[in-house]
């Protein structure tokens, strides 16, 4: 326990000397790194950023992060290598605390921190990194590497599985831009209603098959649009993007690679085509018209 207490003191001292760190994030095998200002409350690290930024978007779908803290002026190599989990701060009191702490480190972002429009529209936020393992590195010391484990910050196995499934599901919903599916659902529902008005019958079998085929075609179109807007650099050059303008930003946010986006689009179109052939076979007895 004494060794841990001594190591904790050394780690805290190094954190208190530091004002910035290098943050590593990753989503779907797309790694990113950024240098950011931070403030620490004990071993918890706080930073401010824009929610559309690459690091914030990757944290949204994969909270596992790594960072390196190396204060200026230290001789040789003396640094902290930290594994942990990052999350957006949502508690109002904690937000105020994070803001106050970061402003004591730097006022570079004070304009954005106090911008009512950015705050109201959730463009900016504060994030907290909770370490699970801290590696203390000092090449001038007799013991060059020391590790401190913070087990209380490690999620349970059930929580990890739940978060993995939820994050992947939300990521794919984001990728295919599912909220815009109303543009496909309404015409299918309207056509079904017109058919019922004329025949007083509804074939739920063909309704669900048609709806599924249309949704896959819509999803493929959305994803393929993101791929070609990336290839043409339209989305990269769009600095005033919004939910209605600029696509899903999946590629720009480092959430998926262009190749994977193209593959998802092709799969969606193949499923839509197969469903279409199946519907035709059911109605006419022929797989092809």
N, C-alpha and C positions, 0 to 999 in steps of 0.2 A: 504494500500500500504506500510506503514511503517513496519508493521509486516512482510510482504513478503520480504521487503528489508533486514530486520534484519535476517530473516530465511535464505535468500540467502547468506548473509555474513557468517553465521555459517556453512552452507553446503559447501561453497567454501573453508573455512578455513580447514574443515575436509578433503576435497578432496586433498588440497595442502599438507597435512601432510602424505597422504597415498601413498604407492607405489604398493600395490597389492589389488586385490579384488577376491571374489568368484563369478564366473559367472555360472548362471543356464540357460541351453538351453533345448529345447524339440522338438521332431518331432514324430508324430503318436503315442503319449502316451509313448514315450521312453525318460525319462528325463536324463539329464547329468549335472554334475557340475565340475568345474575346477578352481583352483587358478591360477591367471595370474597377471603379472606385467602390470601396465597401467600408462598412463600419461593423464592429463586432460587439456583441453583448455576451461576454464570456466566450464560449466556443461557437455560439450562433453568429452567422455572418449575414448582414443585410446589404442589399444593393437596390438601386433604382434603375428602371429601364422602360422602354416603350414596348407595349404588349405585342405589336406586330413584328418586333425584331426577331431575328433568327433564333437567338438564344432563348427568348421567352416562348416562342412557338414550339421549340423542341422540348423545353421543360414541361410544357402543357401536356405533351404526349409521352414523355419519358423523364421522370423527375430525378433519375439517377445522374449525378454529375461528378466531375473531378475538377479540382482547382489547385493551383500552386501559388503560394504566398512567399515572396522573397522581398524583404524590406531593403530600401536603398542604404548604401554605406556599410553593409556587413562585409567583413573580410571573407575571402574564399567563397565557398558555397554553403550558405546557411539558409534553409527554407523549410516550408511546410508543404507536404503533398497530401491533399485531403480528398477522401472519398465521402460522399454523402448524398443527401436528397434535398432538392430545392422545391419550393412551393411559393405560390403567390400569397402575400399577406392580405387577409380579408378582414380581420378584426380591426375596428376603428381605432382603438387605443394603441394597438401594436403598430398600425400605420403611422400614427402621430409620433410614436417613439422612434420608428425607423427613419422617418423624415428628419426629425431633430438630430439623430445621430449622424446621418449622412451629410447633413448641412454643416456639421462641425468638421467633417473631413474635407468637403469641397462644396462650393456654391455654384459650380459649373452648370448644374441642372435646376437651379432655384426658379428660373423663369418657367420651366415646364412643370415643376412640382406645384406651382401656384396658379397654373392656367386652368380656370374653371371649365373651359370647353373641353380640354383634354381629360380632365378628371371625370366630368359628367359622362363623356362618351367612352370612358374606360380605355383610353389610349395609353395611359401611363399607369404604372403600378410599382409596388415595392415587393421584393422577393427575399425569402429567408433560406439560407443553406444550413442544414443541420448535419454536422459531420457524423459519420459512423466509424471511420478510421482516420487517424491523423499520423502521418509519418514525419518525424522530426529528423531533418538531415543537417549534419554539421561536420564537414570534412576536416575541421581543425580540432575536433574533439577526439578523445580516445575511443569513445563509442559513437561511430559515425551515423548509425541509423537506430532510431527508437520508434516504437509504435504505441499509440494510445487508441484503444477501442472504446467506443461509446455505444454500448449495446442497446441502450434505451431508445436510440434514434433509428434502430434497424426495424423496419416493418415486419410483421409476422408473415409466415408463409402464405396464409389465407389472404392477407391484405395484398401481398405481392401478386398472387394469382388473379385476384379480383381486379386490381389496378391494371394489370397487363391486358386482360380481356376487355375491360371497359375502354382503355386507351386505344386499343387497336380498333374496336368498333367505332368509336368516335372519330378516329383518324380516317377510316374509310367512308364514313358518312360525310365528313368534311371534303374528302377527295372527290366524291361523285356529286357534291353539292345537292344533297337530298332535299333541302328546303325548297328548291326550285322545281321539284317534281310535280307540284300542283299544276304546272303548265301542261303536263302530260296526263295527270289523273282526271282533270276536269273534262277534256274532250272525250275520254273513254267513258266516263260516267254519263256525260251528256248523250253520247251515241247509244249507250245502253238504255237510258231513259226514253229516247225516241223510239228505239226498237220495242220497248215494253208498251209504249203508247199505241203503237200500230198493231202489235200481235198479242198483247196482254200476257207475254211469256218472257222469262229471262233464263238464259242458259248460263248458270253461274260457272260452269266448267269453262266455257269460252270467254266469259268475262275475266276470270282470273288469269287465264292463259294470255289473253290480249293485253291486259294491264301489265303483266309481268314482262312481256316482250317489249312493250312501249317503254317501260321504265328502264330496262337494260339498254335499249337504243338511246334513250335520253342520257343515261349515265355515260355511255360510251362517247356520245357527242360532247358532253361537258368535259370529260377527261382528255379527249383528243384535242379539244380547243385549247386546254391548258398546255399540252405538249407543243402545239404549233405556235402558240403565243410566246412560249419560251424560246423556241428555235428562231423566231423572228425578232426576239428581244422586246416585243411589245409590252409584256408584263414587267420585264426588268426596267424598262424606261418609264413605266407608269408610277409616278411618285405620289399620285393623289388617288390611290385605289380605295375602293369601298366594297361592301358586299354585292353591290349592283354593278361594279366596274373594276375589272382587274383579275377576274377568275378566282380560283381557290387559293392561290399563292402557295400551293403545296411545294412546288419546285423551288421557288424563291425563298421559302422559309426553311429549306433543308429538311423537309419532312419525308420526301421521297425523291428518288432519282428520276431523271427524264425517261430512262429505259423502263423503269417499273411503271411509270405513268402510261407509257405507250402500250405496255403489255396488258395493263388493266383495261385500257380502251379496246384493244383487240379482243380480249376475252368477253367483254360486255357485248360487242357487236356479234361475235360468234354465237353467243347464247340467244340473242335477239333473233338472229337469222334462223337458228335451229327451231326455236319456238314458232316462228312464222311458218316454216315448212311443215311443222307438226300440225298447226292449225289448219293449213291448207289441205293436208292429208286427211284430217278429221272431217273436213267439210266436203271435199271433192273426191276423196278416195285415192288421190294422187299426191305423192310427196312434192312434186314440182307442178306448176300450173301448166 
